[in-house]
Amino acid sequence: MERNSFAVLFFLKKTKLLKNGEASVCMRITANRVRVETNIHKDINPSLWNQAKECSRGNYA
């Protein structure tokens, strides 16, 4: 029997910082061991990012 899996992960692209020091937020979707990564067109200061919760700290719009 085949097992189905699905996961969504948000992360920062810290290797390519913008001129203002912010990093792009990217999303990785994994379904049945097939991975797709995309940029969600949001930028954030890396010091405000909580990697454990995969979200920003505070009220950041």
Rosetta silent file (secondary structure, phi, psi, omega in degrees, C-alpha in Angstrom):
SEQUENCE: MERNSFAVLFFLKKTKLLKNGEASVCMRITANRVRVETNIHKDINPSLWNQAKECSRGNYA
SCORE:     score description
SCORE:     0.000 S_00000001
   1 L     0.000  129.819 -178.942    0.000    0.000    0.000 S_00000001
   2 L   -80.044  139.589 -179.318    1.411    3.387   -1.015 S_00000001
   3 L  -101.214  129.057  178.346    1.671    6.045    1.656 S_00000001
   4 L   -93.947  141.341  178.855    0.685    9.614    0.763 S_00000001
   5 L  -139.287  152.776 -179.909    2.477   12.540    2.335 S_00000001
   6 E  -151.456  133.614  178.849    2.158   16.317    2.190 S_00000001
   7 E  -147.819  147.197  176.195    4.176   19.077    3.884 S_00000001
   8 E  -125.878  130.964 -177.881    4.509   22.866    3.634 S_00000001
   9 E  -131.133  132.213  174.809    7.643   24.659    4.853 S_00000001
  10 E  -107.652  137.197 -179.630    8.360   28.396    4.992 S_00000001
  11 E  -152.046  164.332  178.538   11.970   29.591    5.099 S_00000001
  12 E   -96.312  144.268  174.801   14.162   32.613    4.397 S_00000001
  13 E   -94.484   79.594 -173.885   16.506   32.844    1.438 S_00000001
  14 L   -74.750  -17.496 -178.680   19.384   34.302    3.488 S_00000001
  15 L   -71.724  -23.304 -179.744   22.006   33.707    0.804 S_00000001
  16 L  -122.588   79.151  178.389   20.492   36.452   -1.379 S_00000001
  17 L   -75.576  147.938  176.633   19.777   39.449    0.848 S_00000001
  18 L   -77.530  170.780 -178.650   18.183   42.509   -0.697 S_00000001
  19 L   -61.728  -29.821 -179.998   19.892   45.924   -0.702 S_00000001
  20 L   -86.233    4.718  176.911   17.901   47.003    2.370 S_00000001
  21 L    90.045   -0.088  179.553   19.110   43.926    4.320 S_00000001
  22 L   -86.482  160.307  179.631   15.842   41.998    4.132 S_00000001
  23 E  -117.563  149.811  178.809   15.514   38.392    2.976 S_00000001
  24 E   -78.513  142.005  175.580   12.868   36.837    0.738 S_00000001
  25 E   -92.769  126.980 -179.383   10.387   34.405    2.262 S_00000001
  26 E  -117.444  160.492 -179.807   10.111   31.171    0.286 S_00000001
  27 E  -128.079  135.745  176.540    7.742   28.231    0.493 S_00000001
  28 E  -118.718  124.308  176.609    8.519   24.565   -0.143 S_00000001
  29 E  -109.570  127.256  178.037    5.685   22.120   -0.825 S_00000001
  30 E  -119.847  124.387  177.550    6.483   18.413   -0.647 S_00000001
  31 E  -134.451  118.876 -179.684    3.952   15.840   -1.821 S_00000001
  32 L    51.417   48.071  177.378    4.868   12.163   -2.110 S_00000001
  33 L    66.724   15.293  175.054    8.606   12.990   -2.094 S_00000001
  34 E  -106.956  124.122 -174.230    8.255   15.548   -4.920 S_00000001
  35 E  -108.005  138.794  174.331    9.525   18.999   -3.923 S_00000001
  36 E  -135.156  128.966  177.468    8.573   22.394   -5.358 S_00000001
  37 E  -114.198  141.715  178.641   10.009   25.690   -4.093 S_00000001
  38 E  -147.143  151.953  175.898    8.586   29.126   -4.822 S_00000001
  39 E   -88.152  132.252 -178.539    9.083   32.693   -3.650 S_00000001
  40 E   -94.759   10.625  174.784    5.919   34.130   -2.064 S_00000001
  41 E    61.417   39.238  172.601    7.015   37.741   -2.807 S_00000001
  42 E  -125.464  142.219  179.067    7.302   38.818    0.827 S_00000001
  43 E  -121.680  147.916 -178.364   10.440   40.265    2.412 S_00000001
  44 E  -150.603  152.170  174.245   11.384   40.415    6.091 S_00000001
  45 L   -69.494  128.322 -177.137   14.284   41.406    8.289 S_00000001
  46 H   -58.723  -24.998  179.454   16.094   38.133    9.198 S_00000001
  47 H   -72.112  -16.866  178.938   16.226   39.134   12.884 S_00000001
  48 H   -92.565   -1.618 -175.345   12.393   39.020   13.005 S_00000001
  49 E   -90.446  131.886  175.948   12.146   35.456   11.638 S_00000001
  50 E  -106.007  103.167 -175.047   11.412   32.539   14.002 S_00000001
  51 L   -68.215  -33.344 -179.615   12.682   29.403   12.239 S_00000001
  52 L   -63.456  -38.684  179.857   11.177   26.999   14.775 S_00000001
  53 L   -96.009   -6.692 -179.455    7.659   28.314   14.114 S_00000001
  54 L    56.391   44.755  178.318    8.359   29.185   10.450 S_00000001
  55 E  -155.193  174.165 -179.904    6.871   32.669   10.855 S_00000001
  56 E   -87.629  156.945  175.513    7.819   36.223   11.785 S_00000001
  57 L   -88.982  142.456  176.916    7.936   37.598   15.301 S_00000001
  58 L    77.357 -165.115 -179.568    5.569   40.401   16.204 S_00000001
  59 L   -99.964   93.931 -178.345    3.124   42.173   13.909 S_00000001
  60 L  -115.247  121.586 -178.577    4.912   42.434   10.590 S_00000001
  61 L   -98.833    0.000    0.000    2.864   43.282    7.515 S_00000001
